[in-house]
Amino acid sequence: MTVSINDEAGGPALAAAAAKTAAKTAGKAAALRALHVPGRPLVLPNVWDAASARAVEAAGFPAIATGSAAIAPVLGYDDGEQAPPEEMLAAVARISRAVSLPVTADVERGYRLEPAELVRRLAAAGASGCNLEDSDPATGASIDADEQAGLLRAVRAAAEDAGTDLVINARVDVFMNGTGSDEERLAEAVRRGRLYLEAGADCVYPIFASEAGIIRELTGRIDGPVNILFRPGTPSLAELAELGVARVSYGHGLHRAVSAYADRMFAAIRDGESPYPPATP
């Protein structure tokens, strides 16, 4: 991997900022990790800015999760590591400053940053955790499982070397872009999940796994917390708890719904209509 910034100019400042926030985030990381309980899932409505993060906190959720596919368009970019890491992590920092809760950041596959640099930037942004995916952002192709395990192992080692606690959520993309039968993709997801946990991940995220039978197999065969993406057709939160899920994410679905609602309001204004629903007596 290569670092996309001038390490001589940015490294010392980032290291100082990371050291300053390390003590603050250590307790939050431990609290975030403890919330991953199979059968009593941590529910994370993914946010895209400080205002949405504050709304999630006010609603009573115990942690904040960002979504790259939601933040990227807010910043003016497409998803898939099109947003520069400086801008994405600056957005994470604004969110962290706006709330008192642990923040876990979706950093795609790490923006081609060296593991130590990624860890420093996450710490400086006040993040207590991160998502790392196992597909190539440019092509969508699956990354070799051993290569991905190597990345996770390097990030975990870099966090330990820096004295930074970090909750790593390892995304498994075989249900999104894998090939083969349902049984073959399930077997590959289990294999990758076990490998990633051995490499130092705290949780495994088989994104797009949505059938109850598949989810039950995943939670039963992967010896560690499993994160499920909630989307139309997914079992209810109560059912996911019964299936042994430890974490539930909403991805960019909420931002997409909010954006669609805003589009309808803008269209109403354009057409000379009120964007607001009729007042009730």
C-alpha positions as CSV (number, residue, x, y, z in Angstrom):
1,M,0.0,0.0,0.0
2,T,1.0,3.6,-0.4
3,V,0.3,6.7,1.7
4,S,-1.6,9.3,-0.2
5,I,-0.3,12.3,1.8
6,N,3.0,13.8,2.4
7,D,4.1,11.8,5.5
8,E,6.8,14.2,6.4
9,A,4.3,17.1,6.6
10,G,1.3,15.3,8.0
11,G,2.8,12.5,10.0
12,P,3.9,14.4,13.2
13,A,0.8,16.4,13.4
14,L,-1.4,13.3,12.9
15,A,0.6,11.4,15.5
16,A,0.2,14.2,18.0
17,A,-3.5,14.4,17.4
18,A,-3.9,10.7,17.6
19,A,-1.9,10.6,20.9
20,K,-4.1,13.3,22.4
21,T,-7.3,11.4,21.6
22,A,-6.1,7.9,22.4
23,A,-7.0,8.1,26.1
24,K,-10.5,9.4,25.2
25,T,-11.2,6.8,22.6
26,A,-9.8,3.8,24.6
27,G,-12.7,3.7,27.0
28,K,-15.2,4.2,24.2
29,A,-13.7,1.4,22.2
30,A,-14.0,-1.0,25.1
31,A,-17.6,0.1,25.5
32,L,-18.3,-0.3,21.8
33,R,-16.8,-3.8,21.8
34,A,-18.9,-4.8,24.8
35,L,-22.1,-3.9,23.0
36,H,-21.5,-6.7,20.5
37,V,-23.6,-9.4,22.2
38,P,-25.1,-12.3,20.1
39,G,-28.8,-12.4,20.6
40,R,-28.9,-8.8,21.9
41,P,-27.7,-6.9,18.9
42,L,-26.2,-3.4,18.8
43,V,-28.4,-1.5,16.4
44,L,-26.7,1.2,14.3
45,P,-28.7,3.6,12.1
46,N,-25.7,4.8,10.0
47,V,-25.2,8.5,9.8
48,W,-23.8,10.9,7.3
49,D,-23.1,14.2,9.2
50,A,-23.0,15.8,12.6
51,A,-26.7,16.6,12.6
52,S,-27.8,13.0,11.8
53,A,-25.3,11.8,14.4
54,R,-26.8,14.0,17.1
55,A,-30.3,12.9,16.1
56,V,-29.2,9.2,16.6
57,E,-27.7,10.1,19.9
58,A,-30.9,11.9,21.0
59,A,-33.0,8.9,20.0
60,G,-31.1,6.9,22.6
61,F,-28.8,4.7,20.6
62,P,-25.5,3.7,22.4
63,A,-23.1,4.2,19.5
64,I,-22.7,6.0,16.2
65,A,-21.8,4.4,12.9
66,T,-20.9,6.3,9.7
67,G,-21.6,5.0,6.2
68,S,-19.2,5.7,3.4
69,A,-22.0,5.4,0.7
70,A,-23.9,8.1,2.7
71,I,-21.0,10.5,3.5
72,A,-19.5,10.4,0.0
73,P,-22.4,12.0,-1.8
74,V,-22.7,14.6,1.0
75,L,-19.0,15.5,0.2
76,G,-19.7,15.5,-3.5
77,Y,-18.2,12.2,-4.5
78,D,-19.4,8.7,-5.5
79,D,-18.9,5.8,-3.1
80,G,-16.0,3.3,-3.8
81,E,-13.1,5.3,-2.3
82,Q,-13.8,8.3,-4.6
83,A,-13.8,10.6,-1.6
84,P,-10.2,11.6,-0.6
85,P,-9.3,10.1,2.8
86,E,-8.7,13.6,4.2
87,E,-12.2,14.7,3.5
88,M,-13.8,11.4,4.6
89,L,-11.9,11.4,7.9
90,A,-12.6,15.1,8.4
91,A,-16.3,14.2,8.2
92,V,-15.8,11.5,10.8
93,A,-14.0,14.0,13.1
94,R,-16.9,16.4,12.9
95,I,-19.3,13.6,13.8
96,S,-17.0,12.5,16.7
97,R,-16.9,16.1,18.1
98,A,-20.6,16.4,17.9
99,V,-21.6,13.4,20.0
100,S,-20.4,11.8,23.3
101,L,-20.9,8.3,22.1
102,P,-18.4,5.8,20.5
103,V,-18.1,6.4,16.8
104,T,-17.2,3.6,14.3
105,A,-16.2,4.7,10.9
106,D,-16.8,3.1,7.5
107,V,-13.4,3.5,5.8
108,E,-14.1,1.1,2.9
109,R,-10.8,-0.7,2.3
110,G,-8.6,1.9,3.9
111,Y,-8.1,4.3,1.0
112,R,-4.7,2.7,0.1
113,L,-3.2,4.1,3.3
114,E,-0.6,2.1,5.2
115,P,-2.1,0.4,8.3
116,A,-0.2,2.6,10.7
117,E,-1.3,5.8,8.9
118,L,-4.9,4.6,8.8
119,V,-4.8,3.9,12.5
120,R,-3.3,7.3,13.2
121,R,-5.9,9.1,11.1
122,L,-8.8,7.1,12.8
123,A,-7.5,8.0,16.2
124,A,-7.0,11.6,15.3
125,A,-10.6,11.7,14.1
126,G,-11.9,10.3,17.4
127,A,-13.0,7.0,15.9
128,S,-13.3,4.0,18.3
129,G,-13.9,1.5,15.5
130,C,-13.9,1.0,11.7
131,N,-15.3,-1.1,8.9
132,L,-12.9,-2.7,6.4
133,E,-14.3,-4.4,3.4
134,D,-12.9,-7.3,1.4
135,S,-13.6,-6.2,-2.2
136,D,-11.7,-3.9,-4.5
137,P,-13.5,-0.5,-4.4
138,A,-12.5,0.1,-8.0
139,T,-13.8,-3.2,-9.5
140,G,-16.0,-4.7,-6.9
141,A,-14.0,-8.0,-7.2
142,S,-13.4,-10.0,-4.1
143,I,-9.9,-9.6,-2.5
144,D,-8.0,-12.8,-1.8
145,A,-9.0,-13.9,1.7
146,D,-5.5,-14.4,2.9
147,E,-4.5,-10.9,1.6
148,Q,-7.5,-9.4,3.4
149,A,-6.6,-11.2,6.6
150,G,-3.1,-9.8,6.2
151,L,-4.5,-6.3,6.1
152,L,-6.7,-6.9,9.1
153,R,-3.7,-8.3,11.0
154,A,-1.6,-5.3,10.1
155,V,-4.2,-2.8,11.2
156,R,-4.6,-4.7,14.5
157,A,-0.8,-4.7,15.0
158,A,-0.6,-1.0,14.1
159,A,-3.3,-0.2,16.7
160,E,-1.5,-2.2,19.4
161,D,1.8,-0.5,18.5
162,A,0.2,2.9,18.8
163,G,-1.5,2.1,22.0
164,T,-4.8,2.7,20.4
165,D,-7.8,0.4,21.0
166,L,-9.8,-0.1,17.8
167,V,-12.9,-2.2,17.2
168,I,-12.5,-3.7,13.7
169,N,-15.6,-4.8,11.8
170,A,-14.5,-7.0,8.9
171,R,-16.9,-6.9,6.0
172,V,-17.4,-10.1,3.9
173,D,-18.7,-9.3,0.5
174,V,-19.4,-12.8,-1.0
175,F,-23.2,-12.4,-0.8
176,M,-22.9,-9.1,-2.7
177,N,-20.4,-10.0,-5.4
178,G,-19.5,-13.6,-5.0
179,T,-20.3,-16.4,-7.4
180,G,-21.6,-20.0,-7.0
181,S,-24.6,-21.5,-5.3
182,D,-26.0,-20.2,-2.0
183,E,-24.3,-23.1,-0.2
184,E,-20.9,-22.3,-1.8
185,R,-21.2,-18.6,-0.9
186,L,-22.2,-19.5,2.7
187,A,-19.2,-21.8,3.0
188,E,-16.9,-19.1,1.7
189,A,-18.5,-16.5,4.0
190,V,-17.9,-18.8,7.0
191,R,-14.3,-19.5,5.9
192,R,-13.6,-15.8,5.5
193,G,-15.3,-14.9,8.8
194,R,-13.3,-17.3,10.8
195,L,-10.1,-16.2,9.1
196,Y,-10.8,-12.5,9.7
197,L,-11.5,-13.1,13.4
198,E,-8.3,-15.0,13.7
199,A,-6.5,-12.1,12.1
200,G,-7.7,-9.7,14.8
201,A,-11.2,-8.5,13.7
202,D,-13.8,-8.1,16.5
203,C,-16.9,-8.6,14.3
204,V,-17.7,-10.1,10.9
205,Y,-20.1,-8.3,8.5
206,P,-21.4,-10.6,5.8
207,I,-23.2,-7.8,3.9
208,F,-26.4,-8.7,2.0
209,A,-26.9,-12.0,3.9
210,S,-30.6,-11.6,4.5
211,E,-32.4,-15.0,4.6
212,A,-33.1,-16.3,8.1
213,G,-31.6,-19.7,7.4
214,I,-28.4,-18.3,6.0
215,I,-28.1,-15.9,9.0
216,R,-28.6,-18.8,11.4
217,E,-25.9,-20.7,9.7
218,L,-23.5,-17.8,9.9
219,T,-24.1,-17.0,13.6
220,G,-23.8,-20.7,14.4
221,R,-20.7,-21.5,12.4
222,I,-18.7,-18.3,12.9
223,D,-17.3,-18.2,16.4
224,G,-17.7,-14.5,17.0
225,P,-20.1,-11.5,16.6
226,V,-21.9,-11.3,13.3
227,N,-23.2,-8.0,11.8
228,I,-26.2,-8.0,9.5
229,L,-27.3,-5.2,7.1
230,F,-31.0,-4.4,7.7
231,R,-32.8,-3.8,4.4
232,P,-36.2,-4.6,2.8
233,G,-36.8,-8.4,3.2
234,T,-34.4,-8.8,6.1
235,P,-35.9,-10.5,9.2
236,S,-37.2,-8.0,11.9
237,L,-34.9,-6.8,14.7
238,A,-36.6,-9.2,17.1
239,E,-36.0,-12.1,14.7
240,L,-32.4,-11.1,14.1
241,A,-31.9,-11.2,17.8
242,E,-33.3,-14.7,18.0
243,L,-31.0,-15.7,15.1
244,G,-28.0,-14.8,17.3
245,V,-27.0,-11.6,15.5
246,A,-24.7,-9.2,17.5
247,R,-24.9,-6.1,15.4
248,V,-27.4,-4.6,12.9
249,S,-26.4,-1.8,10.4
250,Y,-28.6,0.2,8.1
251,G,-25.9,1.2,5.6
252,H,-26.9,4.1,3.3
253,G,-30.6,3.2,3.3
254,L,-31.6,5.9,5.7
255,H,-29.6,8.6,3.8
256,R,-31.1,7.4,0.6
257,A,-34.6,7.6,2.0
258,V,-34.0,11.1,3.4
259,S,-32.6,12.3,0.1
260,A,-35.6,10.9,-1.8
261,Y,-37.9,12.8,0.6
262,A,-36.0,16.0,0.0
263,D,-36.2,15.4,-3.8
264,R,-40.0,15.3,-3.5
265,M,-40.0,18.5,-1.5
266,F,-37.8,20.3,-4.0
267,A,-40.0,19.1,-6.9
268,A,-43.1,20.4,-5.0
269,I,-41.5,23.8,-4.6
270,R,-40.5,23.9,-8.3
271,D,-44.1,23.1,-9.2
272,G,-45.5,25.9,-7.1
273,E,-46.8,23.6,-4.4
274,S,-46.2,23.5,-0.6
275,P,-43.5,21.0,0.3
276,Y,-45.2,20.3,3.6
277,P,-48.0,17.9,4.4
278,P,-51.4,19.5,5.0
279,A,-51.8,20.8,8.6
280,T,-54.0,18.6,10.7
281,P,-56.9,20.3,12.6
